[in-house]
Amino acid sequence: MLTTNKKIIAALSLLVVLTGCFSSGSEGNVQVDADSQAAIASAGESQAYGLSSLVIELPAGWELDRGDKLNYLMMNERGEAAGRISSSPYEANYEFKHAMPNHSSIINDETIQLPAGSCRLITLDADNGTAASGITGTHNTYYGVVSVKDKVIYILDFTNLDKDPKSKQQFIDILNTISLEEPDA
């Protein structure tokens, strides 16, 4: 995400220079027009919110592995990854385009309201193993796409490798704890 925002800022800066959207001030200083300033400020603001701004409470004995700056892992009490969290800059009409696991299908797609904002909650029916593994049966995998304060979108996936309704409720309970830590000014 950070790399994308840097590219946006670099592209906007290059656009300003190449299109002549500046004028010389009285002392030779370069000044960017108001539209370009707003675009650059918007791109810079989106950098202020990301995974580092995420506040979340996990069940007792669970930990949040922050080793990867682009994807945090929710580690259950057995030290296994039960889910993953990523972020995206806020877009009013954000379209969730996450790749579904192979051999899965959407069985429910709903919107729920959380203290942090609106959440699209997707339930997938996913195979327990590849055909070559010989493992049969399916489990539910849940995706939560949470728009927080019109500032950031968090994308979470979660599974307990079962179809127990308690697992869905556990995920909703986790989603309900999400909040945003405001960046330092």
C-alpha positions in Angstrom: 0.0 0.0 0.0 2.7 2.4 0.9 4.5 1.8 -2.4 1.2 2.5 -4.3 0.8 5.8 -2.4 4.3 6.8 -3.2 3.7 6.1 -6.8 0.6 8.3 -6.7 2.5 11.2 -5.2 5.4 10.8 -7.7 2.9 10.6 -10.6 1.1 13.7 -9.4 4.4 15.6 -8.9 5.5 14.5 -12.4 2.1 15.5 -13.8 2.4 19.0 -12.2 5.9 19.5 -13.7 5.1 18.2 -17.2 1.7 20.0 -17.6 3.0 23.3 -16.4 0.5 23.5 -13.5 2.6 25.9 -11.6 3.5 29.5 -11.7 6.6 31.3 -10.5 6.1 33.3 -7.3 7.6 36.8 -7.0 10.8 35.4 -5.7 11.1 32.5 -8.1 9.5 29.9 -5.8 7.5 27.1 -7.6 3.8 27.1 -6.5 1.5 24.2 -7.2 -2.1 25.0 -8.1 -5.0 24.3 -5.7 -6.3 21.2 -7.5 -2.9 19.6 -7.5 -2.3 20.5 -3.9 -5.6 18.8 -2.9 -4.7 15.7 -4.8 -1.3 15.4 -3.2 -2.8 16.1 0.3 -5.4 13.4 -0.3 -2.8 10.9 -1.3 -0.6 11.8 1.7 -3.6 11.5 4.0 -4.4 8.0 2.9 -0.9 7.0 3.9 -1.7 8.0 7.5 -4.1 5.1 8.0 -3.3 1.5 7.5 -2.6 -1.6 9.5 -0.5 0.4 12.0 -3.6 2.4 12.9 -5.7 -0.8 13.6 -6.9 -1.4 17.1 -8.4 -4.9 17.6 -9.0 -7.2 20.5 -8.6 -11.0 20.0 -9.9 -13.8 22.1 -7.9 -14.8 25.2 -4.7 -16.6 24.3 -4.6 -15.3 20.8 -2.0 -13.0 19.4 -1.7 -10.6 16.4 1.5 -11.4 14.4 2.6 -8.0 13.0 5.7 -9.5 11.3 4.5 -8.6 7.8 3.7 -4.9 7.4 1.1 -5.7 4.7 -0.8 -8.6 6.3 -1.2 -9.2 10.0 -2.0 -12.8 11.1 -4.5 -13.7 13.9 -2.8 -16.5 15.7 -5.1 -18.7 17.8 -4.2 -20.2 21.2 -2.5 -23.2 19.5 -0.2 -20.8 17.5 -2.0 -21.5 14.3 -3.0 -18.8 11.9 -6.8 -18.5 12.1 -7.0 -15.4 10.0 -5.4 -12.5 8.2 -5.9 -8.7 8.2 -4.9 -6.3 5.4 -5.9 -2.7 4.7 -6.8 -0.5 1.7 -7.1 3.2 1.4 -10.7 4.3 1.9 -12.9 4.4 -1.3 -16.6 5.3 -1.0 -17.6 2.6 -3.5 -14.9 0.1 -2.6 -15.3 -3.1 -4.5 -14.0 -6.2 -2.7 -12.0 -8.1 -5.4 -10.2 -10.5 -3.1 -9.4 -13.8 -4.7 -11.5 -16.6 -3.2 -9.7 -19.8 -2.3 -9.8 -22.5 -4.9 -12.8 -24.8 -4.7 -15.0 -22.4 -2.7 -18.3 -20.8 -3.2 -20.2 -17.9 -1.6 -23.0 -19.1 0.6 -23.9 -15.8 2.3 -23.1 -12.1 1.6 -24.5 -9.6 4.1 -23.9 -6.2 5.5 -23.6 -5.7 9.3 -23.1 -2.6 11.3 -20.2 -2.5 13.7 -19.2 0.3 16.1 -16.3 1.1 13.7 -18.6 1.3 10.6 -20.2 -0.8 8.0 -19.0 -4.3 7.3 -19.6 -6.6 4.3 -19.5 -10.1 5.8 -19.0 -12.9 3.2 -19.3 -16.6 4.1 -17.6 -19.1 1.8 -18.0 -22.8 1.7 -14.4 -24.0 1.1 -12.9 -27.5 0.6 -10.9 -28.9 3.5 -8.1 -30.1 1.2 -7.0 -30.5 -2.4 -8.1 -33.5 -4.4 -4.6 -34.9 -4.2 -4.6 -34.7 -0.4 -7.5 -37.1 0.0 -9.0 -34.9 2.7 -12.8 -34.6 2.1 -15.5 -32.3 3.4 -15.8 -28.5 3.6 -15.5 -25.7 6.1 -16.6 -22.1 6.3 -14.2 -19.2 5.7 -15.4 -15.7 6.5 -14.4 -12.4 5.0 -15.1 -9.1 6.7 -14.6 -5.9 4.7 -14.8 -3.0 7.2 -15.0 0.7 6.3 -13.7 2.6 9.3 -14.7 6.3 9.6 -14.3 6.9 5.9 -10.6 6.7 6.4 -9.5 3.2 5.8 -10.8 -0.2 4.8 -9.7 -3.3 6.7 -10.1 -6.7 5.0 -10.1 -9.7 7.4 -10.4 -13.4 6.7 -11.1 -16.0 9.3 -11.7 -19.7 9.7 -11.8 -22.4 12.4 -11.9 -25.0 9.7 -15.5 -25.9 10.7 -19.1 -25.1 9.9 -20.1 -24.3 13.5 -22.2 -21.1 13.8 -20.2 -20.3 16.9 -17.2 -19.7 14.7 -19.1 -17.1 12.7 -20.2 -15.4 15.9 -16.5 -15.5 17.2 -15.5 -13.7 14.0 -18.3 -11.1 14.4 -17.2 -10.6 18.1 -13.6 -9.9 16.8 -15.0 -7.5 14.1 -16.9 -5.6 16.8 -13.7 -4.7 18.6 -12.1 -2.9 15.6 -11.3 0.7 16.0 -8.9 3.2 14.6 -5.9 4.8 16.4 -5.6 8.3 15.0 -2.0 9.1 13.8 0.1 11.5 15.7 -0.2 15.1 14.3 
